[in-house]
Amino acid sequence: MADAKVIPFDDDRSRGSAVTRPPRRRGAASRRKNGEPAPVREIGEAGEVQPLPARAAGQDDAVVTGEEQGRQDGGGGGLERRIAGGLSFLRRRLTGDYEVDDFGYDEELTDQVLMSLLRPVYEKYFRVEVKGVENIPAEGGALIVANHSGTLPLDGLMMQVAVHDHHPAGRHLRLLAADLVFVLPVVNELARKLGHTLACAEDAERLLGQGELVGVMPEGFKGIGKPFSERYKLQRFGRGGFVSTALRQGAPIIPCSIVGAEEIYPMIGNAKTLARVLGFPYFPLTPTFPWLGPLGAIPLPTKWTIQFGEPIPTDGFPPEAAEDPMLMFNLTDQVREQIQHTLYKLLVQRRSVFF
């Protein structure tokens, strides 16, 4: 693979990019998210009284369990609706009767397929506990800033599931990703479908301006590729590009702290020569990888906690504040310190890495 150029999120807005964006495209007519309704069976003719089903001997007349009620109503109804919805979904995918936005985000595919694939990992494998989700606004643009770790960027995906499944408004998180993501086969297409976009100020401002919830991990490769000995020590947050973007849009900044990702691939070494040959920012060596082959790529089943902190408002600053380097430095430091403090607090509360 050719060397991939990593573009820091806070680089100059007028720079060029080594990555060619995919052409903006939009699908056919608006999708029908719930599919076509299943046929409704008629219970009886108008005016006709249907007899109640007979109860078993000894059954309490006043109590009917949910399971028994489901049998009385026809237990196959839910299954029939799921099958009908699945067939309708497949028909729309085959005929192109669905839409994606200008960034390639496919909301229907994300909700019905991709989240369903990530959810078992989130719920059963990492057993993620979410705190402070009420700090995410119900509507309007907001910027979630989180720590980054774990050798592979699974923390971003788990954060997406946390917002999608736990926020009362069912919001979707649009992550900003490094350009390396968009030059990898298969990963590129899946990232676009999940709503990821290039980590540059232009895309971030556009999403915030559209009222989207945007996620950024300013540590970048410095955070995700740091050695295990430096776990939970935040790396440099750059020059405050994410703060400038939030100020321009008047969007609140929500600090997010993730505990548990640091231990899934304990990075004890870095094969730098091999990384340069492959065009990667680093090539991790862990206690299991590459010594155990493909089995070594299985992450350890650590217990995760994701906590969203109190929002830091930016709508009270004047428009020219986005160009004030001292203000950007102070706000960047405030966000970083809040994330670091919460990480230490969560680590003290944690009983075990795995429980």
C-alpha positions in Angstrom: 0.0 0.0 0.0 1.3 3.4 -0.8 2.1 5.7 2.1 -1.0 7.5 3.3 -0.8 11.1 4.1 -2.3 11.9 7.6 -4.0 15.2 7.7 -4.3 16.8 11.2 -7.8 18.1 11.9 -6.4 21.5 12.8 -4.3 22.1 9.7 -4.8 25.2 7.6 -8.3 25.3 6.0 -6.9 26.0 2.6 -4.7 23.0 2.3 -5.1 20.3 -0.3 -5.8 16.7 0.5 -4.2 13.5 -0.8 -7.6 11.9 -0.7 -10.1 12.4 -3.5 -13.6 12.7 -2.1 -16.1 10.4 -3.7 -18.6 12.2 -5.9 -21.6 13.5 -4.1 -24.6 11.3 -4.9 -28.2 10.9 -3.8 -30.4 7.9 -4.2 -33.9 7.7 -5.6 -37.1 8.7 -3.8 -37.2 9.0 0.0 -36.9 5.6 1.7 -39.7 4.1 3.6 -37.9 3.4 6.9 -40.5 1.0 8.4 -41.3 -0.9 5.2 -44.7 -1.7 3.8 -47.2 -2.7 6.5 -48.1 -6.3 6.8 -51.7 -7.3 5.9 -54.1 -7.0 8.8 -56.3 -10.0 9.4 -59.9 -9.4 10.1 -61.1 -10.6 13.4 -64.8 -10.9 12.6 -67.7 -9.3 10.7 -69.1 -6.0 11.9 -71.4 -6.5 14.9 -70.4 -10.1 15.4 -69.2 -10.9 19.0 -66.2 -13.3 19.1 -66.0 -15.7 22.1 -63.1 -15.3 24.5 -60.5 -18.1 24.4 -61.0 -20.7 27.1 -58.6 -20.6 30.1 -56.9 -23.5 31.6 -58.3 -24.9 34.8 -57.0 -23.0 37.8 -55.9 -20.0 35.8 -56.5 -16.6 37.5 -59.2 -14.8 35.6 -57.7 -11.4 36.5 -54.1 -12.1 35.3 -53.0 -12.8 31.8 -49.3 -12.8 31.2 -47.7 -11.0 28.2 -46.6 -14.4 26.7 -50.2 -15.7 27.0 -51.6 -12.5 25.5 -49.1 -12.9 22.6 -50.4 -16.4 22.0 -54.0 -15.2 22.1 -53.2 -12.4 19.7 -51.4 -14.7 17.3 -47.7 -15.1 18.2 -46.6 -15.1 14.6 -47.6 -11.5 14.0 -44.3 -10.0 15.2 -42.3 -12.5 13.1 -44.4 -11.9 10.1 -43.8 -8.1 10.4 -40.1 -8.7 10.8 -40.0 -10.9 7.7 -42.1 -8.4 5.7 -39.8 -5.6 6.8 -36.7 -7.5 5.9 -38.0 -8.4 2.4 -39.0 -4.8 1.9 -35.5 -3.6 3.0 -33.9 -6.0 0.5 -36.2 -4.9 -2.3 -35.2 -1.3 -1.7 -31.5 -2.1 -1.7 -31.8 -4.1 -4.9 -33.8 -1.4 -6.7 -31.9 1.5 -5.4 -34.9 3.0 -3.7 -32.9 4.5 -0.8 -30.8 7.6 -0.3 -27.5 8.7 1.0 -26.4 12.2 1.9 -23.6 14.2 0.4 -21.0 12.5 2.6 -22.2 9.0 1.7 -24.0 8.4 5.0 -26.7 5.7 4.6 -29.0 6.1 7.6 -31.2 3.1 6.8 -28.3 0.7 6.4 -26.7 2.0 9.6 -29.9 1.6 11.6 -31.0 -1.8 10.3 -27.7 -3.6 9.6 -24.5 -2.0 10.8 -25.7 -1.1 14.2 -27.1 -4.6 14.6 -23.7 -6.0 13.9 -21.9 -3.7 16.3 -24.5 -4.0 19.1 -23.5 -7.5 20.3 -19.9 -6.4 20.6 -21.0 -3.3 22.5 -23.5 -5.1 24.8 -22.1 -8.6 25.3 -18.3 -8.4 24.7 -17.3 -5.0 26.1 -20.4 -4.6 28.2 -20.3 -0.8 27.8 -21.8 1.3 30.6 -22.9 4.8 29.5 -23.1 7.9 31.8 -24.1 11.4 31.2 -25.9 10.9 27.9 -28.4 13.5 29.0 -25.6 16.1 28.4 -26.0 15.6 24.7 -28.6 18.1 23.3 -31.8 16.7 21.8 -31.4 18.7 18.7 -29.0 21.1 16.9 -25.3 20.9 16.2 -22.9 19.8 18.9 -19.2 18.6 19.0 -18.3 15.6 21.1 -14.6 15.5 21.9 -13.2 12.2 23.2 -9.9 10.5 24.1 -8.6 8.0 21.6 -6.9 4.7 22.4 -6.8 0.9 21.8 -4.4 0.4 18.8 -7.5 -0.1 16.6 -10.2 2.6 16.5 -13.0 0.5 18.1 -13.6 3.3 20.7 -15.1 5.5 18.0 -17.5 2.8 16.9 -18.6 2.0 20.5 -19.2 5.7 21.1 -21.5 5.7 18.0 -23.5 2.8 19.4 -23.7 4.5 22.8 -25.3 7.7 21.3 -27.5 5.8 18.9 -29.0 3.4 21.5 -29.1 5.5 24.7 -29.9 9.0 23.7 -33.6 9.7 24.2 -33.9 11.4 20.8 -32.0 8.6 19.0 -29.4 10.9 17.6 -26.7 9.7 15.2 -23.0 10.6 15.8 -21.0 11.6 12.7 -17.3 10.8 13.3 -14.4 12.7 11.8 -11.7 10.2 10.7 -8.1 10.3 9.4 -7.6 10.1 5.7 -6.0 6.6 6.1 -9.5 5.3 6.8 -10.6 6.4 3.3 -7.9 4.7 1.3 -8.4 1.2 2.8 -10.5 -1.1 0.7 -13.9 -2.1 2.2 -13.2 0.1 5.3 -13.6 3.2 3.2 -17.1 2.2 2.0 -18.3 1.0 5.4 -17.0 4.2 7.1 -18.9 6.4 4.6 -22.1 4.4 5.1 -21.7 4.8 8.9 -21.5 8.6 8.5 -17.8 9.1 8.9 -16.1 11.8 7.0 -12.6 13.3 6.6 -11.3 15.1 9.7 -11.1 18.6 8.2 -12.6 21.9 9.3 -14.7 22.3 6.2 -16.6 19.0 6.6 -17.0 19.5 10.4 -18.4 23.0 10.0 -20.9 21.9 7.3 -22.2 19.0 9.5 -22.5 21.3 12.5 -24.3 23.8 10.4 -26.8 21.2 9.4 -27.5 20.5 13.1 -25.6 17.2 13.2 -23.9 15.7 16.2 -20.2 15.5 15.3 -17.5 13.4 17.1 -13.8 14.1 17.0 -10.8 12.5 18.7 -8.0 15.1 18.6 -5.2 12.8 19.8 -5.4 11.0 16.4 -2.7 8.4 15.8 -0.7 9.8 18.8 -3.4 8.5 21.1 -4.5 5.3 19.4 -0.9 4.2 18.8 0.7 5.1 22.1 2.5 2.3 24.2 0.6 0.5 26.9 2.9 2.1 29.5 1.3 5.5 28.7 -2.3 4.3 28.9 -4.9 6.9 30.0 -2.4 9.7 29.6 -3.8 12.1 27.1 -1.6 13.1 24.2 -1.4 16.6 22.7 -4.7 17.9 21.3 -3.2 19.8 18.4 -3.6 23.6 17.9 -7.3 23.8 18.8 -8.8 23.2 15.3 -11.9 21.6 16.8 -12.5 24.6 19.1 -12.3 27.0 16.2 -14.8 25.0 14.3 -17.2 24.9 17.3 -16.8 28.7 17.8 -17.7 29.4 14.1 -20.9 27.5 14.4 -21.7 28.4 18.0 -22.0 24.7 18.8 -21.4 23.4 22.4 -18.4 21.2 23.1 -19.1 18.0 25.0 -16.1 16.3 26.6 -16.2 12.4 26.5 -14.1 10.0 28.5 -13.7 6.4 27.5 -12.3 3.8 29.9 -11.6 0.2 28.8 -10.3 0.7 25.3 -6.7 1.0 26.4 -6.4 -2.6 27.4 -8.0 -4.4 24.4 -4.7 -4.5 22.6 -1.8 -3.8 25.0 0.8 -2.3 22.7 4.2 -3.3 24.0 6.2 -2.5 20.8 6.1 -0.9 17.4 7.6 -2.4 14.3 8.4 1.0 12.7 10.2 -0.4 9.6 7.3 -2.7 8.8 4.9 0.2 9.3 6.7 2.4 6.8 6.7 -0.4 4.2 2.9 -0.9 4.6 2.2 2.8 4.8 0.8 2.7 8.4 1.5 5.2 11.1 2.6 2.4 13.3 2.6 -1.5 13.4 1.6 -2.7 16.8 3.2 -5.6 18.7 1.1 -6.9 21.5 1.4 -10.0 23.8 -0.8 -11.9 21.2 -0.2 -10.2 17.9 1.4 -11.2 15.5 2.6 -14.2 17.5 -0.8 -16.0 17.5 -1.6 -15.1 13.9 -5.3 -14.1 13.3 -6.2 -15.2 16.8 -3.9 -12.4 18.1 -6.2 -9.8 16.4 -9.1 -10.7 18.8 -9.4 -7.9 21.3 -9.4 -8.6 25.0 -13.0 -8.6 26.6 -12.5 -5.6 28.8 -15.3 -3.7 30.6 -15.9 -0.3 29.2 -17.3 3.0 30.6 -18.2 5.9 28.4 -19.1 9.2 30.1 -20.3 12.3 28.4 -19.4 15.5 30.4 -21.3 18.7 30.8 -21.4 20.9 27.6 -19.0 23.8 27.2 -21.1 26.5 25.5 -19.5 28.6 22.7 -22.5 30.6 21.4 -21.7 33.5 23.8 -18.5 34.4 22.0 -18.3 36.9 19.1 -17.7 35.7 15.6 -14.1 36.9 15.6 -13.3 34.7 18.6 -12.6 31.8 16.3 -9.4 33.6 15.2 -8.2 34.3 18.7 -5.3 31.9 19.4 -5.3 32.5 23.1 -9.0 31.7 23.5 -8.6 28.6 21.4 -5.7 27.5 23.6 -7.6 28.1 26.8 -10.7 26.2 25.6 -8.7 23.4 24.2 -6.9 23.0 27.6 -10.2 23.2 29.4 -11.6 20.3 27.3 -8.5 18.3 27.7 -8.3 18.7 31.4 -11.9 17.8 31.9 -11.5 14.6 29.9 -8.3 13.7 31.8 -9.9 14.4 35.2 -12.9 12.2 34.4 -10.6 9.4 33.2 -8.8 9.4 36.5 -12.1 9.4 38.4 -13.5 6.5 36.4 -10.3 4.5 36.9 -10.5 4.9 40.6 -14.1 3.7 40.6 -13.3 0.7 38.4 -13.2 -2.6 40.2 -11.3 -4.5 37.5 -10.2 -4.3 33.9 -12.6 -7.1 33.0 -15.5 -6.7 35.4 
